[in-house]
């Protein structure tokens, strides 16, 4: 009889060997815990999704939509031209005097002819006076009365990139001067000039009560 066999027990109930039998936990208990945890996670997800749907259908997202719309409105307003489009004259209402301040001949006439094709009225054409003759190193100078600074001078500026814009408070009349300088390579190419003019004269965005902007 083995030492592990209790007294009085033998026969078919006799325990042999020198190790106790290993006791294993019930597999059913582990499965039950796993099922309970899975159900709890599923219920949590369902509850969260329900709250999200309620928030959407009850207008909970309005504050985000309103914030986005306000930002969009501010962006459009900031991008609007500084001057009102209806205050800007069309090229056909602007008279331009073209003067050549360089040593190259024929620039005043060729430039005046091109401006005329683009719809501007042409006044005097010739060489620049002593104040500017051979003294303009850049592309050119756009000169006009003080009242033209934010109107007709801006319109003419779409035709010659890089030109200086000057005003003369003592100047009479509404005519503008385009004084060609040594850096002059020609007027802006027609498509680019037309696009710049279209952008400049585009109507300023207005509030749309339906869109809240």
C-alpha positions as CSV (number, residue, x, y, z in Angstrom):
1,X,0.0,0.0,0.0
2,X,1.3,3.4,-0.8
3,X,1.9,6.0,1.8
4,X,-0.7,8.3,0.1
5,X,-3.5,5.8,0.6
6,X,-5.5,6.7,3.7
7,X,-5.9,4.0,6.3
8,X,-8.8,1.6,5.7
9,X,-8.9,2.4,2.0
10,X,-7.7,-0.1,-0.5
11,X,-8.9,-2.1,-3.4
12,X,-10.2,-0.1,-6.3
13,X,-10.0,3.2,-4.4
14,X,-6.3,2.8,-3.5
15,X,-4.1,5.8,-4.5
16,X,-0.8,4.8,-5.9
17,X,2.2,7.0,-6.7
18,X,3.9,9.8,-4.9
19,X,1.9,12.9,-6.3
20,X,-1.4,14.3,-5.4
21,X,-3.9,14.7,-8.3
22,X,-3.8,18.3,-9.9
23,X,-7.0,20.3,-9.3
24,X,-8.0,22.4,-12.4
25,X,-10.4,25.4,-12.2
26,X,-13.6,25.0,-14.0
27,X,-13.6,26.1,-17.7
28,X,-17.2,27.1,-17.5
29,X,-16.3,29.9,-15.0
30,X,-13.7,31.5,-17.4
31,X,-16.1,31.4,-20.3
32,X,-18.8,33.0,-18.2
33,X,-16.4,35.9,-17.3
34,X,-15.5,36.4,-20.9
35,X,-19.1,36.5,-22.0
36,X,-20.0,39.1,-19.3
37,X,-17.1,41.4,-20.3
38,X,-18.0,41.2,-24.0
39,X,-21.6,42.1,-23.3
40,X,-20.6,45.0,-21.2
41,X,-18.4,46.4,-24.0
42,X,-21.1,46.0,-26.5
43,X,-23.7,47.8,-24.4
44,X,-21.2,50.6,-23.9
45,X,-20.7,51.1,-27.6
46,X,-24.4,51.0,-28.3
47,X,-25.0,53.7,-25.6
48,X,-22.3,55.9,-27.0
49,X,-23.6,55.6,-30.6
50,X,-27.1,56.4,-29.4
51,X,-25.9,59.6,-27.7
52,X,-24.1,60.7,-30.9
53,X,-27.3,60.2,-33.0
54,X,-29.3,62.1,-30.5
55,X,-26.8,65.0,-30.6
56,X,-26.9,65.1,-34.4
57,X,-30.7,65.0,-34.7
58,X,-31.3,67.5,-31.9
59,X,-28.9,70.1,-33.3
60,X,-26.0,69.5,-31.0
61,X,-23.5,70.1,-33.8
62,X,-24.9,73.6,-34.6
63,X,-22.1,75.3,-32.6
64,X,-19.5,73.6,-34.8
65,X,-21.4,74.5,-38.0
66,X,-21.8,78.1,-36.8
67,X,-18.1,78.4,-36.0
68,X,-17.1,77.1,-39.4
69,X,-19.6,79.4,-41.2
70,X,-18.3,82.4,-39.3
71,X,-14.7,81.6,-40.2
72,X,-15.7,81.2,-43.8
73,X,-17.4,84.6,-43.8
74,X,-14.5,86.3,-42.3
75,X,-12.2,84.7,-44.9
76,X,-14.3,86.0,-47.7
77,X,-14.6,89.4,-46.3
78,X,-10.9,89.7,-45.8
79,X,-10.2,88.7,-49.4
80,X,-12.6,91.3,-50.7
81,X,-11.0,94.3,-52.6
82,X,-10.2,97.4,-50.5
83,X,-12.2,99.6,-52.8
84,X,-15.8,99.0,-53.8
85,X,-16.2,97.5,-57.2
86,X,-19.0,100.0,-58.2
87,X,-16.6,102.9,-57.4
88,X,-14.0,101.7,-59.9
89,X,-14.2,103.2,-63.4
90,X,-14.0,101.0,-66.5
91,X,-11.0,101.4,-68.7
92,X,-13.2,103.2,-71.3
93,X,-13.7,106.1,-68.8
94,X,-10.0,106.5,-68.0
95,X,-7.8,108.8,-70.1
96,X,-4.1,107.9,-70.1
97,X,-1.2,110.1,-71.2
98,X,1.8,107.9,-72.2
99,X,5.3,109.4,-71.8
100,X,8.7,107.8,-72.6
101,X,11.5,108.6,-70.1
102,X,14.0,106.2,-71.6
103,X,16.6,106.5,-74.4
104,X,14.6,103.9,-76.5
105,X,12.4,105.4,-79.2
106,X,8.9,104.4,-80.1
107,X,7.9,103.1,-76.6
108,X,5.3,105.7,-75.9
109,X,3.4,105.2,-79.1
110,X,3.5,101.4,-79.1
111,X,2.4,101.3,-75.4
112,X,-0.4,103.8,-76.1
113,X,-1.6,101.7,-79.0
114,X,-1.8,98.6,-76.9
115,X,-3.6,100.4,-74.1
116,X,-6.1,101.6,-76.6
117,X,-6.7,98.0,-77.7
118,X,-7.5,97.2,-74.1
119,X,-10.2,99.8,-73.9
120,X,-8.4,102.8,-72.4
121,X,-8.7,106.3,-73.8
122,X,-5.4,107.8,-74.9
123,X,-4.5,111.4,-74.3
124,X,-1.0,112.9,-75.0
125,X,1.8,110.7,-76.3
126,X,5.5,111.7,-76.3
127,X,8.7,112.1,-74.3
128,X,8.7,112.7,-70.6
129,X,9.4,116.2,-69.3
130,X,12.7,117.1,-67.5
131,X,11.4,116.1,-64.2
132,X,11.3,112.4,-65.3
133,X,13.3,112.2,-68.5
134,X,16.2,109.6,-68.1
135,X,15.4,109.5,-64.3
136,X,13.0,106.6,-64.0
137,X,15.0,103.4,-63.4
138,X,12.2,101.1,-62.7
139,X,9.4,99.8,-64.8
140,X,7.5,103.0,-64.8
141,X,5.4,105.5,-62.8
142,X,1.7,105.8,-62.7
143,X,0.8,109.4,-61.8
144,X,-2.6,110.9,-61.1
145,X,-4.7,113.2,-58.8
146,X,-5.1,112.2,-55.2
147,X,-8.7,111.2,-55.8
148,X,-7.5,108.5,-58.3
149,X,-5.4,106.6,-55.8
150,X,-8.0,104.0,-55.0
151,X,-9.9,104.2,-58.3
152,X,-8.6,104.8,-61.8
153,X,-4.9,104.4,-60.8
154,X,-5.7,100.9,-59.4
155,X,-7.4,100.0,-62.7
156,X,-4.4,101.2,-64.8
157,X,-2.1,99.4,-62.4
158,X,-3.5,96.0,-63.6
159,X,-1.8,96.7,-67.0
160,X,1.7,97.3,-65.7
161,X,3.1,95.2,-62.9
162,X,5.8,96.7,-60.7
163,X,5.1,100.3,-61.5
164,X,5.3,103.0,-58.9
165,X,2.0,104.7,-58.1
166,X,2.1,108.4,-57.2
167,X,-0.4,111.1,-56.7
168,X,-0.3,114.9,-57.0
169,X,-2.7,116.9,-54.8
170,X,-2.1,120.0,-57.0
171,X,-2.9,118.1,-60.2
172,X,-6.1,119.1,-61.9
173,X,-8.4,116.9,-64.0
174,X,-8.8,113.2,-63.9
175,X,-6.3,112.1,-66.5
176,X,-3.5,109.7,-65.6
177,X,0.1,109.6,-66.7
178,X,2.0,106.5,-67.5
179,X,5.7,107.3,-67.6
180,X,7.8,104.5,-69.0
181,X,11.1,103.8,-67.2
182,X,14.3,102.0,-68.0
183,X,13.1,98.7,-66.6
184,X,10.0,98.6,-68.9
185,X,9.7,95.3,-70.8
186,X,6.2,95.9,-72.0
187,X,2.7,95.9,-70.5
188,X,1.4,92.8,-68.6
189,X,0.3,90.1,-71.0
190,X,-3.3,90.5,-72.0
191,X,-4.8,87.4,-70.3
192,X,-3.0,88.2,-67.0
193,X,-4.1,91.9,-67.2
194,X,-7.7,91.0,-67.9
195,X,-7.7,88.5,-65.0
196,X,-6.3,91.1,-62.6
197,X,-8.9,93.6,-63.8
198,X,-11.7,91.1,-63.4
199,X,-10.6,90.3,-59.9
200,X,-10.3,94.0,-59.0
201,X,-13.8,94.8,-60.2
202,X,-15.5,91.7,-58.9
203,X,-18.5,92.5,-56.6
204,X,-17.8,92.3,-52.9
205,X,-19.3,89.2,-51.2
206,X,-22.6,90.0,-49.4
207,X,-24.3,88.2,-46.6
208,X,-26.6,85.4,-47.5
209,X,-29.3,85.0,-44.8
210,X,-30.1,81.5,-46.0
211,X,-26.5,80.4,-45.6
212,X,-25.8,82.6,-42.6
213,X,-23.0,84.3,-44.5
